[in-house]
Amino acid sequence: MIERYTRPELAKVWSEDAHFDAMREVEVAAAEELSGPTAAELGAIRAATFTVEAIAEREKVTDHDTAAFVDVLSASAGPAGRWIHHGLTSSDVLDTGLALQLRRVAEIVLPDSRRLVDAFARAAREHAHTLCVGRTHGIHAEPTTFGIKLAGFAFEADRNADRLERAFAQASVGALSGAVGTYSATSPGFEERVLARLGLAREPVSTQVVPRDRHAELLQAIALAGAGLERFATELRHLARTEVGEVREPFGRGQKGSSAMPHKRNPIKSEQVVGLARVLRGNALAALEDVALWHERDISHSSVERIILPDSTILLDHMQRRVLGLVEGMVVDAGRMRENLELTHGALFSQRVLLALVESGMIRDDAYRVVQRLAQEALDSKVHMRDLLAADPAGAGLDLDAIFDYHQFVRYADEIVCRLDAISVRERVASA
């Protein structure tokens, strides 16, 4: 965990103390479903405590952190400690405890996933008619609106929120099936009762270890959500370029964009999101490497997960909050957007001219060549393409006012942006 990116609530969930406390919850729930302990012994087990320091000291002897944890917790319970870890194996407690941690992480992270959808949707509606150029290959294409662009990001954020919810849910499962997963010292009924106490679903076949495709799915969903955040951050960086200047990051009073050049307002927040998305993709690959274990079970995944699960969930949380601030605070220069529409001197109306010529009776390829010639002349001479077309024989009889009308490009903007209502309706139904 990197403190710079870590919210205190998540740092607490992923702390060593929380890790062992989740395992303690599993051990207590398991003891409560045993038939052997007396009421007094169960009271002692519930009151059993540990310290991370004591576990670390004991691990110097056991060279096994779960065994060290069990020893410390059992000793704290006194004679009743004999019932702690009864019939269980390490993975029963580790994986089920991890499921509890992941569920708590989801409770912290997922609400911001939905807030991000709402922020994009609000901005899309606000800018539904903010005319701007659309670009393909980085080159001016045809006009669109900034709201339409933002609506696409809103729907992507909604898909990512759905994926994250499903991924956290399917990864938050427990197992108490004992060594090699055959219930040799417990029973399926015992497992079911313990997991019911913990509010967790059961892994149908655990092989002792909960299959790691579940955790890989979660890391892939996180990486995909990160890619969506990266896509928006990349677009914002492009729009903030001096030569473009259409949108920029919020810039706080007292903020410095450069240590050497006071005029700079660098898009550092967006750049941070782009960089961290690369980490999430790398961690997703590591999670895929964890899926195949030797003869169904080993602990080669354990060391990896100690890093990638806390780091990926923490980075996702940080990136979501970072992008939320960018969406809510971005400075949109609608005037500059209109200025940039004129950079091609009307060449971006080329398709409308092409279609008008075809509809007037011209063969398409001939029309294409005429429009291509006029468009290139407009770009090179900086004479508006409308004027060039008006002086060209091909333009005779054409309704130039109708052809060179920005409204025709964005006449369905409201219809497109209003599709966001489907997200709002679905979320209202889900919360009802």
N, C-alpha and C positions, 0 to 999 in steps of 0.2 A: 504494500500500500504506500502510495506517495502522498504525503501530508498535503502538498500543494493542491491536489485535486480531490481530496477526501472530505466529504461532509461528515460532521461529528456523529450523526446518527448511523451512518454506514460503518464508520470506523469502529463504533461500539459493537455492531452486529458481527463484524469480522475479527474482533479482538480475540486473543488467546483465551481470555476469561469467558467470552461468549461462546467460543468453540467448545470448551469443556463444560460449560453450563448446559448447552444443548445436549451433550452426551449424558450429563447428570439427569436431565429430564427423561431421557430414554431409559436410563437405568432405574429410576424411581418408578416410572410407569410399568416397566417390566416386573419389578418386584411386587407391585400392587396386584398384578394378575397371577402371581404364583400362589399355589395352595399351601405352601409350607410356612411362610412367616406369620408370626402372631401379630396381633394389633400393636403390641408394644414394639415389636421389632420393626414393623412398618413405620411406626412413628420415628424410630431412630434412623431408619433409612431416609425418610423424608427430610430429616434434620441434618443429614450428613453434609459436610462441606469440604472444600478443597481450596488450595491456593495454587496459582500458576507456578509460584516459586517452589512449593513443595513437590509438585509434579515434576518440575525440571530437575530437582535434586534427586528424586527417586529414579528418574529416567537414566541418570548416570550409572545406576546399578542394572536396571532392566534392559536398557538400550531399546526400549519399546514404549512409545509415549502412551498408547492406550493401556497397556499393562500397568504403567506407572500411575496413570489416572485411576484405574480400578483399585490399585493398592492404597492410594491416598484416600479415596472416597470410602473404601471398605474400613480402613483403620479409623476414620472419623465416626463411623456408625457403631463402633464397638463390636460386641459379639454378633449383632444383627448383620454386620457387614458380610457375613458368609453367604447371604442371599443375593448380594449385589453381583451382577454379571452371571447369574446362575443360568447355565444352558446357552449362553450367548457366545458369539465370536466377535472379534474386533470390528469387522465390517458392519455387523448388525447395529452397533452403537455409532460408529463413524458415519455411515451412510444415512441412517435415520436422523442422526443429529444434524448432518449437513442439510437434509431436507427441511428441517425446522429453520435453519439459518436462511436457506434460499427463500422460504416463504416470507420470512421477515424482511429480507432484501426487497422482494417484490412489493411488499406493502409500502416501502419507501420510494422505490424507483418508478413504479407503474403510474402513479397519479400524474407525474410530470410528463409522461408519454402522452397522456390525454390532454394535459394543459397545452402541450406543444401543438396538437391537432387544432385545438380551439384558437390558439394564437395565429396560426397560419390562416385558418378560415376567416377570422375577423379581419386580418390584413387583406385577404383576397377580396372580401366584400367591400372594404374601404376603397380599394384600388381597382374595382371592376372596370372602371372607365378611364383609368390612367393610361393613356396611349403611349406605347413604346415600340421600339423595333424588336422584331424577333430575329434571332441569329441562327444560322446553320453553318457548321464548320468555322465558327467565329466570324463569319461574314454576314453583313446585313441581308436579310431575306425579305420577309413581309412584316407589316405591323401586327402587333398583338396588343394586349393590355397587361400591365403588371399584375393585375388581379387574376387573370387567367394563369399566368406563370405561378403565382402563389397558390392557386387552387390545386395545381398539380402537386406541389409540395405538401399541401394539407392532406390530400388523399394518400400520398406515400407515407406520411407520418401516421395516418390512421391504420394503414396496413401493417406498419411496423409495430404499432401499439398492440394490434390484434395478435401478431406473431409473438411478441414478447409475453403477453398474457398466457397464450397457449404453451409457450416454451417453459415458462416458470412453473406452470401448473403440472405439466407432464414430468418435470424434473424433480418436483417436490413429492417424492414417494419414498416410503420406508420399507424395510425388510427386517424380520427377526426370524430367519430360517435356519440359523446355526451354521456350523461348519459344513462347507460345500453345499449349503442350501437345501438340505433334505429333512430338516426338522427332527434330527435324530435325538436331540435332547429337549425339544420343545414340542410344538404342534401348530398346525395352521390356525386352529382356533385361538391359541395363545397369542399368536402374531396378530390376528384380527382384532382381538380385544385391546392389546397394547396400542396398536395404531389408531384405534378408535379413540382411546384416551388422548392421543396426541393430535388427533384431527388430520391424519395423513392417509392417503390411499396406499394400497399394497402393491409392491412389485410382484407380478404373477410368478415369475421364475427368476430368482435372484442369483443363483449359482453361488451364494454367499455374498457376492458383490452385486450391487445394483448396476445393471448394464450401463456402460458409459456412453452409449449412443444418446441417452437422455441428456446428459450434460453437454455433449457435443452439439445437440440440437439447440440447447440454450445459448451456447457460445456463438453458434452460427446466427441465431436470431439477433443476438446483441451486435455481432459484426455487421449484419445487414441493416440494422437500425443505425449503426454508426456510419454506414455508407450513405444512407439517406441524409443524415446530418451533414456529412461531407459534401454531398451534392449541392445542398443549399449554400454551405459555406464557400464552396468553390465559385458558385455563381455570384455570390456577394462580393467576393474578392475581384472577380472580373468587372463587375459593375462599379466598383470603387476605384478602378484604375483612373489615373489622371486623364487619359485620353477618352474615357467613357464618362465617368463622373455622374452616373445616374442614381446610384444608391451608395451610402456609406455606413459604416458602423457608427453606433453612438460613441461620442468622444467626450469624456467627462471633464469638468473643470479641474485643472491641475494635472491632467493626464499629459504625458509626454510621448510623442510618436517616435522620436529618435533622440539618442543621447547627443548627437552632433548637429542635427538639422532641425531647428525649431518649427519649420513649416510643415513637417511630415505628420500625416495622420494615417499611419500604417494599419492595415486590417489584421492586427495581430490576433484578435479573438477568433476570427475565421480561420486563420492559419493554424492556430492551436487545434481547432476541431479537426481540420484536415490531417494534421500530423497524428493525432491520437486515434483516428480511424484506422490508420495503418497498424497500430498496436493491436486493436481489436481483431483485425483480420489475422494477424500472426497468432494471436491466442486461440482463435477458432481453429486454425490448422493444428495447433498443439492438442486441442481437445479431440480432434479427429484421430490423432496418433494414439490417444488414450483408449480408443474403443476396443482394440484387439489386445487381450491379455493372455498370458501363457496358460494353456489348459484351463480356460474359462476364468481363472482368477490369479491375480498377483497384485502387488501394490505399486507397479510402475506408474500408475496414474496419480497416485497420492501426492507425490512431490510436485508434480506439475499443477495439480488443482489448488494446492496451497498458494500458488502464485496467480494463476489465470482466473480463478473464480472471483476472489476479492478484487483483483485489479480490473477485470473486465466490467464487473458490475459497478465499481466505483467510477471508472472512466465513463461508462455510459451515463451514469447519473450526472457527472460533471458536464459532459458534452450536451446533454439535454438541457440542463439549466443554462449553459452558455448560449446555446442556440435560441432558447426561449428569450433571453435578454436581447439577442440580436434582432429577432423578429419584432419584438415589442418596441425596441428602441431605434431601429434603423431609420436613417434620414433619407427620404425619397425626394429626389429633385425632378418633379414632373416637367418643369420647364426645360431642363437639360435633355430629358427624354424626347421632347418635341423638337429641340434643336438637332439632336442626333438623327432624327427621322429625315432631316433634309441633307444629310451628308452625301447621299447618293444622287442628289439633284433629280429626284423623281424616278431613278432607275428601279427602285423597289416596286414600282407599279407595273413592272414588265409583264407579269402574268396576266394582269387585267387587260393590258394592251393586246397581248397575244390572243386572248380569248375573244376580245372585241373584233379583231381582224379576222379570225376564223369564222365568227358568227356573221361577219359582213360578206363572207363568201370566199376568202382567201384560203389557199391550201396551207395546211398547218406548217409544214416545213418552210415554205416561203415566208409565212408570217413570222415564224421563229427567227429567221435570218434578218428580217427587217427590224424586229424588236431588239435583237442582239446588237445590231449595228447602232441603233439609236441609243440604247442603254450605255454602250461603251463610249459613245460620243458624249453623252451627258456626264459620265464619270470623268472623262479626260478633259472636256472643255469647260466643265462646271456650268453649262447651260442646262436649264431644267428640261427634262425629257418631254414635258407637255409642249413646251415651245418648239422643240425639235420635231415632234410629231405633227404639230399644227402646220409646220412649214413643209412637211414631207407629203408627197402624193398619197402615200398609204393612209394618211390621217384624214383624208377628205371624207366628209359625211359622218365621222365618228362623234359621239357625244362626249367631249373631253371632260366636261364637268362631272359626268357620271363615272367616267373611267378613273379620274384622278380625285377620288373621294375616299378619304380615310375611313369613313363610316362603314363602307362596304366590307372592309377587312374584319371589323370587330362588331358587326351587327348581332352576332350571337353570343356576345360576351356575357350578358345577363343570364342567358340560358345555361351556359357552361358553368359559370360561377354558382348559380343556384343549385347545381347538382350537389353542392356541399350540404344542402338541407337534408340529404339522405343520411349523412353521417350524424347530424343532430338528432334526427328522428330515431335512428337505430340506437343511439346512446340513451335517449330518453326512455325507450322501450326497455332496454337492458337494465336501467336503474330503477324501473318501476316495480 
